[in-house]
Amino acid sequence: MIFNLLALSALPALARAQFTAGYFTGWHATEGFPLSSVSWDKYDAVAYAFAETTEDVHNLSLEGSNAELVPEFVALARLNDVKALVSIGGWTGSMYFSTAVGSAQNRTAFVDTVTKFAQEYQLDGLDFDWEYPGNQGLGCNTISPNDTSNYLLFLQELRQHPVGCELLITAAVSISPFFDESGEPGTNVSAFGEVFDYITVMNYDLWGSWSSSVGPNGPLDDSCASEENQQGSAVSAVKAWTSAGFPASKLILGLPGYGHSFSVQPEDAFPNGTDTLYPYALFNASIHPAGDSWDDAAGVDQCGVETAQGGNIDFWALIQDGYLDESGDPVEGVPYVFDECSQTPFVYNETSNVMISFDNAQSFAAKAAYTSKAGLGGVAIWEIGSDYKDILIDAARSELS
């Protein structure tokens, strides 16, 4: 193991090695990635996704996440000396966070709810994936300008609870610090550094079908890109969080094991008659290419809003579909470019006119090396099941302190 998380609650006083974390999605356990496929020796902490907030502050829901697997998940983690957490929230599960922490009465009730949940499943910790405090995520989420201050009050109360004080308390966060009452990223989040053991910066989904062009899913850096192609990156995210007072040693860099697909005409993929892929190519936003078998199909979301095909494609599917070989390297004859600025690759299917932005082993290694240089706590992969024969996580681990 790279690092034993037993001492994480004392993080402010520690000079520590880096560690690897990951997310296990319960709904994929019956779709090709059961718990038996987890390489437990590669991880120090794993969070089971997701327990969702509900309208009743006294209840969390594991519906759709194979709740019956959580005890087995915890047992296997313990057997392998890995810390077992459950992640609360997610994109569709954050609907009632604002309400749950919105009053003193609700905060106390929610502390009671999450601590009882942790006791019921004998968890080592809780990961809060609120998307996002004070900033609209899913369109029908409850939201308040006081979300961030209420969130802090909740966490402080949780830390004072006889169960909560013994748990690992972590979070998945945006590349920007939590929004303050003005509706902008906060400039002082130092108090959160006292209540969280670590936070995972979700440095992914920075470009996708909502963007004006193709772009890197999770760029390491974008300061070397043209101004219009600077949408955020690991480097700028770390600068934003640390400038706002959050300790670098408690920042974990989130790494995506998947990419996004775009419908791109050849003249846009290869501009000016070149034979080199252009990472910021224009795409047809009216066409939504399908991703892999785990991709979200078109339908209606939890708010009743129609949604298009997701277009997500996992690393294993890039190999399965013949873009990459068994080692994760580009297949000869498949148009491919590695963007040195973002440290991410792109591939192109000349038959379907689909361009894919993703991360490979080189990307993971570069980002992990950056975390070592920047003094961050380590890395976390979303999600463990997206990898192929541990190519991605092994590349990251090779560069950690």
Secondary structure, DSSP 4 states (H G I P E B T S, - for coil): ----GGGGGGGGG-----EEEEEEEGGGTTTT--GGG--GGG-SEEEEEEEEE-SSTT-EE-TTS-GGGHHHHHHHHHHTT-EEEEEEE-TTT-TTHHHHTSSHHHHHHHHHHHHHHHHHTT-SEEEEE-S-TTS--STT----TTHHHHHHHHHHHHHHSTTGGGSEEEEEE-SSPPB-TTSSB-S--TTHHHH-SEEEE----SSSTTSSS---SS-S--TTS-GGG----HHHHHHHHHHTT--GGGEEEEEESEEEEEE--HHHHSGGG-SS--TT----TT------TTSPPSEE-TTS-EE----EEEHHHHHHTTSB-TTSPBPTTS-EEEETTTTEEEEEETTTTEEEE---HHHHHHHHHHHHHHT--EEEEE-GGGSSTTHHHHHHHTT--
